[in-house]
Amino acid sequence: MSLYPNPTSGLFYVEVQSAEPQNKVTVDVFDILGRVVLSSTEAHFQSGETDLLMDGARLPSGLYLVRVSQGTLVKHHSLIITR
């Protein structure tokens, strides 16, 4: 998993890779207090590489934690939003 661009001023992509099709991919963005501030679920995710577009334009500048869940696999990445 990777995020780009990072830092971002709003829109960013979550690049997800999978060797086999997944029923669901969930992306959650948490603020520094641990609150979910942005969430997206993609159903019927195909195998290979996919870029999921996320819109963080309404979020204030700061450091965020992005959690990507694919079945039993969970990955985390930090995201910086600047204005």
Biopython code that builds the backbone (N, CA, C, O; Angstrom):
import numpy as np
from Bio.PDB.StructureBuilder import StructureBuilder

atoms = [
    (1, "MET", "N", (0.848, -1.176, 0.000)),
    (1, "MET", "CA", (0.000, 0.000, 0.000)),
    (1, "MET", "C", (0.886, 1.228, 0.000)),
    (1, "MET", "O", (1.925, 1.261, 0.659)),
    (2, "SER", "N", (0.470, 2.225, -0.736)),
    (2, "SER", "CA", (1.159, 3.508, -0.681)),
    (2, "SER", "C", (0.142, 4.620, -0.872)),
    (2, "SER", "O", (-0.951, 4.408, -1.397)),
    (3, "LEU", "N", (0.529, 5.817, -0.429)),
    (3, "LEU", "CA", (-0.304, 7.011, -0.558)),
    (3, "LEU", "C", (0.447, 8.021, -1.399)),
    (3, "LEU", "O", (1.660, 8.177, -1.255)),
    (4, "TYR", "N", (-0.263, 8.703, -2.270)),
    (4, "TYR", "CA", (0.368, 9.797, -2.996)),
    (4, "TYR", "C", (-0.699, 10.770, -3.460)),
    (4, "TYR", "O", (-1.828, 10.345, -3.705)),
    (5, "PRO", "N", (-0.402, 12.045, -3.593)),
    (5, "PRO", "CA", (0.810, 12.674, -3.081)),
    (5, "PRO", "C", (0.751, 12.778, -1.565)),
    (5, "PRO", "O", (-0.333, 12.836, -0.984)),
    (6, "ASN", "N", (1.874, 12.801, -0.945)),
    (6, "ASN", "CA", (1.966, 12.906, 0.518)),
    (6, "ASN", "C", (3.227, 13.688, 0.850)),
    (6, "ASN", "O", (4.333, 13.169, 0.701)),
    (7, "PRO", "N", (3.074, 14.936, 1.300)),
    (7, "PRO", "CA", (1.862, 15.616, 1.761)),
    (7, "PRO", "C", (0.926, 16.000, 0.609)),
    (7, "PRO", "O", (1.311, 16.047, -0.559)),
    (8, "THR", "N", (-0.323, 16.272, 1.003)),
    (8, "THR", "CA", (-1.355, 16.651, 0.039)),
    (8, "THR", "C", (-2.124, 17.859, 0.555)),
    (8, "THR", "O", (-2.107, 18.163, 1.748)),
    (9, "SER", "N", (-2.798, 18.539, -0.366)),
    (9, "SER", "CA", (-3.659, 19.649, 0.046)),
    (9, "SER", "C", (-5.131, 19.260, -0.027)),
    (9, "SER", "O", (-6.007, 20.085, 0.234)),
    (10, "GLY", "N", (-5.404, 18.007, -0.380)),
    (10, "GLY", "CA", (-6.801, 17.564, -0.448)),
    (10, "GLY", "C", (-6.935, 16.173, -1.021)),
    (10, "GLY", "O", (-6.996, 15.194, -0.277)),
    (11, "LEU", "N", (-6.982, 16.075, -2.350)),
    (11, "LEU", "CA", (-7.149, 14.772, -2.986)),
    (11, "LEU", "C", (-5.876, 13.943, -2.864)),
    (11, "LEU", "O", (-4.768, 14.455, -3.018)),
    (12, "PHE", "N", (-6.053, 12.656, -2.584)),
    (12, "PHE", "CA", (-4.910, 11.749, -2.559)),
    (12, "PHE", "C", (-5.381, 10.364, -2.988)),
    (12, "PHE", "O", (-6.570, 10.051, -2.936)),
    (13, "TYR", "N", (-4.436, 9.554, -3.408)),
    (13, "TYR", "CA", (-4.710, 8.199, -3.856)),
    (13, "TYR", "C", (-4.140, 7.193, -2.872)),
    (13, "TYR", "O", (-3.066, 7.396, -2.308)),
    (14, "VAL", "N", (-4.871, 6.112, -2.676)),
    (14, "VAL", "CA", (-4.383, 4.966, -1.912)),
    (14, "VAL", "C", (-4.167, 3.858, -2.934)),
    (14, "VAL", "O", (-5.116, 3.357, -3.537)),
    (15, "GLU", "N", (-2.909, 3.485, -3.117)),
    (15, "GLU", "CA", (-2.580, 2.419, -4.058)),
    (15, "GLU", "C", (-2.650, 1.089, -3.319)),
    (15, "GLU", "O", (-1.956, 0.881, -2.324)),
    (16, "VAL", "N", (-3.493, 0.197, -3.815)),
    (16, "VAL", "CA", (-3.725, -1.099, -3.179)),
    (16, "VAL", "C", (-3.352, -2.194, -4.163)),
    (16, "VAL", "O", (-3.717, -2.135, -5.337)),
    (17, "GLN", "N", (-2.628, -3.189, -3.684)),
    (17, "GLN", "CA", (-2.246, -4.318, -4.524)),
    (17, "GLN", "C", (-2.754, -5.599, -3.895)),
    (17, "GLN", "O", (-2.751, -5.753, -2.673)),
    (18, "SER", "N", (-3.194, -6.523, -4.751)),
    (18, "SER", "CA", (-3.699, -7.797, -4.263)),
    (18, "SER", "C", (-3.426, -8.873, -5.298)),
    (18, "SER", "O", (-3.603, -8.647, -6.495)),
    (19, "ALA", "N", (-2.996, -10.041, -4.843)),
    (19, "ALA", "CA", (-2.726, -11.161, -5.744)),
    (19, "ALA", "C", (-4.013, -11.861, -6.173)),
    (19, "ALA", "O", (-4.035, -12.559, -7.187)),
    (20, "GLU", "N", (-5.078, -11.675, -5.404)),
    (20, "GLU", "CA", (-6.350, -12.317, -5.721)),
    (20, "GLU", "C", (-7.493, -11.355, -5.455)),
    (20, "GLU", "O", (-7.329, -10.415, -4.677)),
    (21, "PRO", "N", (-8.649, -11.561, -6.080)),
    (21, "PRO", "CA", (-9.792, -10.662, -5.856)),
    (21, "PRO", "C", (-10.210, -10.647, -4.375)),
    (21, "PRO", "O", (-10.155, -11.665, -3.686)),
    (22, "GLN", "N", (-10.621, -9.487, -3.919)),
    (22, "GLN", "CA", (-11.099, -9.308, -2.548)),
    (22, "GLN", "C", (-12.570, -8.915, -2.599)),
    (22, "GLN", "O", (-13.005, -8.238, -3.531)),
    (23, "ASN", "N", (-13.329, -9.339, -1.601)),
    (23, "ASN", "CA", (-14.723, -8.932, -1.528)),
    (23, "ASN", "C", (-14.866, -7.473, -1.142)),
    (23, "ASN", "O", (-15.817, -6.804, -1.546)),
    (24, "LYS", "N", (-13.897, -6.972, -0.342)),
    (24, "LYS", "CA", (-14.044, -5.614, 0.157)),
    (24, "LYS", "C", (-12.689, -5.049, 0.544)),
    (24, "LYS", "O", (-11.861, -5.748, 1.128)),
    (25, "VAL", "N", (-12.464, -3.780, 0.219)),
    (25, "VAL", "CA", (-11.309, -3.024, 0.679)),
    (25, "VAL", "C", (-11.856, -1.796, 1.392)),
    (25, "VAL", "O", (-12.649, -1.047, 0.823)),
    (26, "THR", "N", (-11.436, -1.587, 2.636)),
    (26, "THR", "CA", (-11.903, -0.451, 3.418)),
    (26, "THR", "C", (-10.724, 0.460, 3.745)),
    (26, "THR", "O", (-9.673, 0.002, 4.194)),
    (27, "VAL", "N", (-10.918, 1.762, 3.510)),
    (27, "VAL", "CA", (-9.906, 2.771, 3.843)),
    (27, "VAL", "C", (-10.517, 3.686, 4.894)),
    (27, "VAL", "O", (-11.567, 4.286, 4.665)),
    (28, "ASP", "N", (-9.861, 3.794, 6.046)),
    (28, "ASP", "CA", (-10.289, 4.694, 7.114)),
    (28, "ASP", "C", (-9.170, 5.678, 7.400)),
    (28, "ASP", "O", (-8.003, 5.294, 7.473)),
    (29, "VAL", "N", (-9.525, 6.956, 7.565)),
    (29, "VAL", "CA", (-8.564, 7.994, 7.903)),
    (29, "VAL", "C", (-8.906, 8.489, 9.303)),
    (29, "VAL", "O", (-10.043, 8.874, 9.578)),
    (30, "PHE", "N", (-7.899, 8.475, 10.194)),
    (30, "PHE", "CA", (-8.080, 8.874, 11.588)),
    (30, "PHE", "C", (-7.328, 10.166, 11.860)),
    (30, "PHE", "O", (-6.237, 10.382, 11.331)),
    (31, "ASP", "N", (-7.917, 11.028, 12.689)),
    (31, "ASP", "CA", (-7.191, 12.224, 13.120)),
    (31, "ASP", "C", (-6.291, 11.873, 14.290)),
    (31, "ASP", "O", (-6.236, 10.715, 14.702)),
    (32, "ILE", "N", (-5.592, 12.849, 14.828)),
    (32, "ILE", "CA", (-4.617, 12.627, 15.891)),
    (32, "ILE", "C", (-5.270, 12.146, 17.193)),
    (32, "ILE", "O", (-4.597, 11.586, 18.058)),
    (33, "LEU", "N", (-6.585, 12.367, 17.328)),
    (33, "LEU", "CA", (-7.313, 11.922, 18.521)),
    (33, "LEU", "C", (-7.918, 10.534, 18.347)),
    (33, "LEU", "O", (-8.575, 10.025, 19.255)),
    (34, "GLY", "N", (-7.701, 9.916, 17.184)),
    (34, "GLY", "CA", (-8.200, 8.564, 16.936)),
    (34, "GLY", "C", (-9.611, 8.498, 16.391)),
    (34, "GLY", "O", (-10.199, 7.419, 16.328)),
    (35, "ARG", "N", (-10.168, 9.643, 15.993)),
    (35, "ARG", "CA", (-11.522, 9.670, 15.429)),
    (35, "ARG", "C", (-11.468, 9.395, 13.929)),
    (35, "ARG", "O", (-10.575, 9.890, 13.241)),
    (36, "VAL", "N", (-12.412, 8.615, 13.420)),
    (36, "VAL", "CA", (-12.518, 8.398, 11.980)),
    (36, "VAL", "C", (-13.061, 9.679, 11.354)),
    (36, "VAL", "O", (-14.164, 10.114, 11.683)),
    (37, "VAL", "N", (-12.286, 10.283, 10.452)),
    (37, "VAL", "CA", (-12.699, 11.534, 9.822)),
    (37, "VAL", "C", (-13.021, 11.357, 8.335)),
    (37, "VAL", "O", (-13.580, 12.254, 7.705)),
    (38, "LEU", "N", (-12.665, 10.199, 7.782)),
    (38, "LEU", "CA", (-12.929, 9.903, 6.382)),
    (38, "LEU", "C", (-12.917, 8.393, 6.222)),
    (38, "LEU", "O", (-12.064, 7.717, 6.797)),
    (39, "SER", "N", (-13.853, 7.855, 5.447)),
    (39, "SER", "CA", (-13.933, 6.411, 5.278)),
    (39, "SER", "C", (-14.472, 6.079, 3.897)),
    (39, "SER", "O", (-15.302, 6.807, 3.352)),
    (40, "SER", "N", (-14.000, 4.985, 3.338)),
    (40, "SER", "CA", (-14.472, 4.528, 2.038)),
    (40, "SER", "C", (-14.383, 3.012, 1.981)),
    (40, "SER", "O", (-13.416, 2.423, 2.466)),
    (41, "THR", "N", (-15.386, 2.381, 1.392)),
    (41, "THR", "CA", (-15.376, 0.935, 1.197)),
    (41, "THR", "C", (-15.597, 0.651, -0.275)),
    (41, "THR", "O", (-16.558, 1.126, -0.879)),
    (42, "GLU", "N", (-14.700, -0.124, -0.838)),
    (42, "GLU", "CA", (-14.802, -0.526, -2.241)),
    (42, "GLU", "C", (-15.181, -2.003, -2.272)),
    (42, "GLU", "O", (-14.444, -2.844, -1.756)),
    (43, "ALA", "N", (-16.304, -2.316, -2.864)),
    (43, "ALA", "CA", (-16.756, -3.703, -2.960)),
    (43, "ALA", "C", (-16.224, -4.349, -4.236)),
    (43, "ALA", "O", (-16.006, -3.672, -5.240)),
    (44, "HIS", "N", (-16.022, -5.644, -4.187)),
    (44, "HIS", "CA", (-15.603, -6.431, -5.349)),
    (44, "HIS", "C", (-14.310, -5.909, -5.963)),
    (44, "HIS", "O", (-14.231, -5.699, -7.174)),
    (45, "PHE", "N", (-13.316, -5.704, -5.140)),
    (45, "PHE", "CA", (-12.006, -5.241, -5.567)),
    (45, "PHE", "C", (-11.317, -6.324, -6.390)),
    (45, "PHE", "O", (-11.277, -7.483, -5.979)),
    (46, "GLN", "N", (-10.777, -5.957, -7.542)),
    (46, "GLN", "CA", (-10.134, -6.910, -8.439)),
    (46, "GLN", "C", (-8.680, -7.149, -8.052)),
    (46, "GLN", "O", (-8.084, -6.354, -7.325)),
    (47, "SER", "N", (-8.113, -8.249, -8.540)),
    (47, "SER", "CA", (-6.704, -8.532, -8.293)),
    (47, "SER", "C", (-5.847, -7.562, -9.105)),
    (47, "SER", "O", (-6.311, -6.967, -10.077)),
    (48, "GLY", "N", (-4.598, -7.416, -8.692)),
    (48, "GLY", "CA", (-3.684, -6.494, -9.354)),
    (48, "GLY", "C", (-3.535, -5.217, -8.553)),
    (48, "GLY", "O", (-3.654, -5.233, -7.328)),
    (49, "GLU", "N", (-3.274, -4.112, -9.231)),
    (49, "GLU", "CA", (-3.046, -2.823, -8.586)),
    (49, "GLU", "C", (-4.194, -1.880, -8.907)),
    (49, "GLU", "O", (-4.601, -1.752, -10.062)),
    (50, "THR", "N", (-4.713, -1.224, -7.880)),
    (50, "THR", "CA", (-5.807, -0.268, -8.044)),
    (50, "THR", "C", (-5.519, 0.967, -7.221)),
    (50, "THR", "O", (-5.028, 0.866, -6.097)),
    (51, "ASP", "N", (-5.821, 2.133, -7.771)),
    (51, "ASP", "CA", (-5.677, 3.398, -7.051)),
    (51, "ASP", "C", (-7.055, 3.884, -6.638)),
    (51, "ASP", "O", (-7.922, 4.104, -7.484)),
    (52, "LEU", "N", (-7.258, 4.050, -5.341)),
    (52, "LEU", "CA", (-8.526, 4.546, -4.807)),
    (52, "LEU", "C", (-8.377, 6.033, -4.517)),
    (52, "LEU", "O", (-7.477, 6.430, -3.777)),
    (53, "LEU", "N", (-9.245, 6.858, -5.088)),
    (53, "LEU", "CA", (-9.195, 8.304, -4.885)),
    (53, "LEU", "C", (-9.933, 8.668, -3.608)),
    (53, "LEU", "O", (-11.078, 8.266, -3.402)),
    (54, "MET", "N", (-9.264, 9.435, -2.754)),
    (54, "MET", "CA", (-9.859, 9.899, -1.500)),
    (54, "MET", "C", (-9.836, 11.431, -1.508)),
    (54, "MET", "O", (-8.906, 12.040, -2.037)),
    (55, "ASP", "N", (-10.855, 12.040, -0.924)),
    (55, "ASP", "CA", (-10.951, 13.498, -0.893)),
    (55, "ASP", "C", (-10.830, 14.001, 0.543)),
    (55, "ASP", "O", (-11.777, 13.916, 1.325)),
    (56, "GLY", "N", (-9.660, 14.521, 0.874)),
    (56, "GLY", "CA", (-9.422, 15.072, 2.202)),
    (56, "GLY", "C", (-9.500, 16.589, 2.223)),
    (56, "GLY", "O", (-8.982, 17.220, 3.144)),
    (57, "ALA", "N", (-10.147, 17.188, 1.214)),
    (57, "ALA", "CA", (-10.200, 18.645, 1.090)),
    (57, "ALA", "C", (-10.897, 19.322, 2.267)),
    (57, "ALA", "O", (-10.588, 20.471, 2.584)),
    (58, "ARG", "N", (-11.819, 18.640, 2.912)),
    (58, "ARG", "CA", (-12.538, 19.267, 4.035)),
    (58, "ARG", "C", (-11.807, 19.108, 5.369)),
    (58, "ARG", "O", (-12.232, 19.658, 6.385)),
    (59, "LEU", "N", (-10.706, 18.355, 5.360)),
    (59, "LEU", "CA", (-9.965, 18.128, 6.598)),
    (59, "LEU", "C", (-8.959, 19.249, 6.838)),
    (59, "LEU", "O", (-8.340, 19.740, 5.893)),
    (60, "PRO", "N", (-8.793, 19.656, 8.091)),
    (60, "PRO", "CA", (-7.798, 20.694, 8.385)),
    (60, "PRO", "C", (-6.372, 20.161, 8.239)),
    (60, "PRO", "O", (-6.144, 18.951, 8.233)),
    (61, "SER", "N", (-5.430, 21.077, 8.123)),
    (61, "SER", "CA", (-4.019, 20.697, 8.065)),
    (61, "SER", "C", (-3.664, 19.864, 9.282)),
    (61, "SER", "O", (-4.151, 20.111, 10.385)),
    (62, "GLY", "N", (-2.808, 18.871, 9.068)),
    (62, "GLY", "CA", (-2.385, 18.052, 10.196)),
    (62, "GLY", "C", (-1.884, 16.692, 9.766)),
    (62, "GLY", "O", (-1.772, 16.396, 8.577)),
    (63, "LEU", "N", (-1.584, 15.873, 10.756)),
    (63, "LEU", "CA", (-1.097, 14.516, 10.566)),
    (63, "LEU", "C", (-2.252, 13.545, 10.780)),
    (63, "LEU", "O", (-2.991, 13.660, 11.757)),
    (64, "TYR", "N", (-2.407, 12.591, 9.867)),
    (64, "TYR", "CA", (-3.496, 11.621, 9.919)),
    (64, "TYR", "C", (-2.933, 10.214, 9.765)),
    (64, "TYR", "O", (-1.857, 10.024, 9.199)),
    (65, "LEU", "N", (-3.668, 9.234, 10.270)),
    (65, "LEU", "CA", (-3.316, 7.826, 10.106)),
    (65, "LEU", "C", (-4.326, 7.201, 9.148)),
    (65, "LEU", "O", (-5.535, 7.328, 9.339)),
    (66, "VAL", "N", (-3.821, 6.525, 8.117)),
    (66, "VAL", "CA", (-4.681, 5.862, 7.141)),
    (66, "VAL", "C", (-4.574, 4.357, 7.361)),
    (66, "VAL", "O", (-3.477, 3.798, 7.383)),
    (67, "ARG", "N", (-5.731, 3.704, 7.526)),
    (67, "ARG", "CA", (-5.780, 2.257, 7.706)),
    (67, "ARG", "C", (-6.486, 1.639, 6.501)),
    (67, "ARG", "O", (-7.606, 2.019, 6.159)),
    (68, "VAL", "N", (-5.809, 0.677, 5.862)),
    (68, "VAL", "CA", (-6.385, -0.029, 4.724)),
    (68, "VAL", "C", (-6.582, -1.481, 5.132)),
    (68, "VAL", "O", (-5.632, -2.150, 5.537)),
    (69, "SER", "N", (-7.817, -1.971, 5.027)),
    (69, "SER", "CA", (-8.157, -3.345, 5.400)),
    (69, "SER", "C", (-8.587, -4.109, 4.166)),
    (69, "SER", "O", (-9.493, -3.691, 3.445)),
    (70, "GLN", "N", (-7.921, -5.246, 3.928)),
    (70, "GLN", "CA", (-8.258, -6.152, 2.829)),
    (70, "GLN", "C", (-8.400, -7.540, 3.433)),
    (70, "GLN", "O", (-7.394, -8.206, 3.673)),
    (71, "GLY", "N", (-9.601, -7.983, 3.678)),
    (71, "GLY", "CA", (-9.785, -9.284, 4.317)),
    (71, "GLY", "C", (-9.123, -9.279, 5.691)),
    (71, "GLY", "O", (-9.481, -8.467, 6.545)),
    (72, "THR", "N", (-8.163, -10.175, 5.915)),
    (72, "THR", "CA", (-7.474, -10.234, 7.207)),
    (72, "THR", "C", (-6.218, -9.366, 7.235)),
    (72, "THR", "O", (-5.594, -9.223, 8.286)),
    (73, "LEU", "N", (-5.838, -8.785, 6.096)),
    (73, "LEU", "CA", (-4.650, -7.940, 6.012)),
    (73, "LEU", "C", (-5.008, -6.497, 6.336)),
    (73, "LEU", "O", (-5.934, -5.934, 5.753)),
    (74, "VAL", "N", (-4.264, -5.894, 7.278)),
    (74, "VAL", "CA", (-4.475, -4.495, 7.652)),
    (74, "VAL", "C", (-3.126, -3.786, 7.608)),
    (74, "VAL", "O", (-2.147, -4.254, 8.189)),
    (75, "LYS", "N", (-3.087, -2.638, 6.904)),
    (75, "LYS", "CA", (-1.863, -1.838, 6.822)),
    (75, "LYS", "C", (-2.178, -0.412, 7.229)),
    (75, "LYS", "O", (-3.296, 0.073, 7.059)),
    (76, "HIS", "N", (-1.140, 0.263, 7.783)),
    (76, "HIS", "CA", (-1.278, 1.648, 8.230)),
    (76, "HIS", "C", (-0.215, 2.515, 7.552)),
    (76, "HIS", "O", (0.880, 2.052, 7.230)),
    (77, "HIS", "N", (-0.567, 3.778, 7.348)),
    (77, "HIS", "CA", (0.370, 4.723, 6.753)),
    (77, "HIS", "C", (0.012, 6.110, 7.275)),
    (77, "HIS", "O", (-1.164, 6.397, 7.499)),
    (78, "SER", "N", (0.996, 6.964, 7.469)),
    (78, "SER", "CA", (0.706, 8.330, 7.899)),
    (78, "SER", "C", (0.473, 9.208, 6.680)),
    (78, "SER", "O", (1.028, 8.960, 5.610)),
    (79, "LEU", "N", (-0.356, 10.241, 6.848)),
    (79, "LEU", "CA", (-0.692, 11.187, 5.791)),
    (79, "LEU", "C", (-0.614, 12.581, 6.361)),
    (79, "LEU", "O", (-1.114, 12.843, 7.455)),
    (80, "ILE", "N", (0.013, 13.477, 5.621)),
    (80, "ILE", "CA", (0.091, 14.889, 6.028)),
    (80, "ILE", "C", (-0.761, 15.717, 5.084)),
    (80, "ILE", "O", (-0.608, 15.647, 3.865)),
    (81, "ILE", "N", (-1.666, 16.508, 5.666)),
    (81, "ILE", "CA", (-2.493, 17.425, 4.884)),
    (81, "ILE", "C", (-2.036, 18.828, 5.201)),
    (81, "ILE", "O", (-1.964, 19.221, 6.366)),
    (82, "THR", "N", (-1.723, 19.592, 4.151)),
    (82, "THR", "CA", (-1.267, 20.973, 4.305)),
    (82, "THR", "C", (-2.187, 21.909, 3.536)),
    (82, "THR", "O", (-2.802, 21.515, 2.545)),
    (83, "ARG", "N", (-2.273, 23.118, 3.989)),
    (83, "ARG", "CA", (-3.074, 24.146, 3.290)),
    (83, "ARG", "C", (-2.186, 25.299, 2.893)),
    (83, "ARG", "O", (-2.659, 26.266, 2.296)),
]
sb = StructureBuilder()
sb.init_structure("model")
sb.init_model(0)
sb.init_chain("A")
sb.init_seg("    ")
for serial, (resi, resn, name, xyz) in enumerate(atoms, 1):
    if name == "N":
        sb.init_residue(resn, " ", resi, " ")
    sb.init_atom(name, np.array(xyz, "f"), 0.0, 1.0, " ", f" {name:<3s}", serial, name[0])
structure = sb.get_structure()
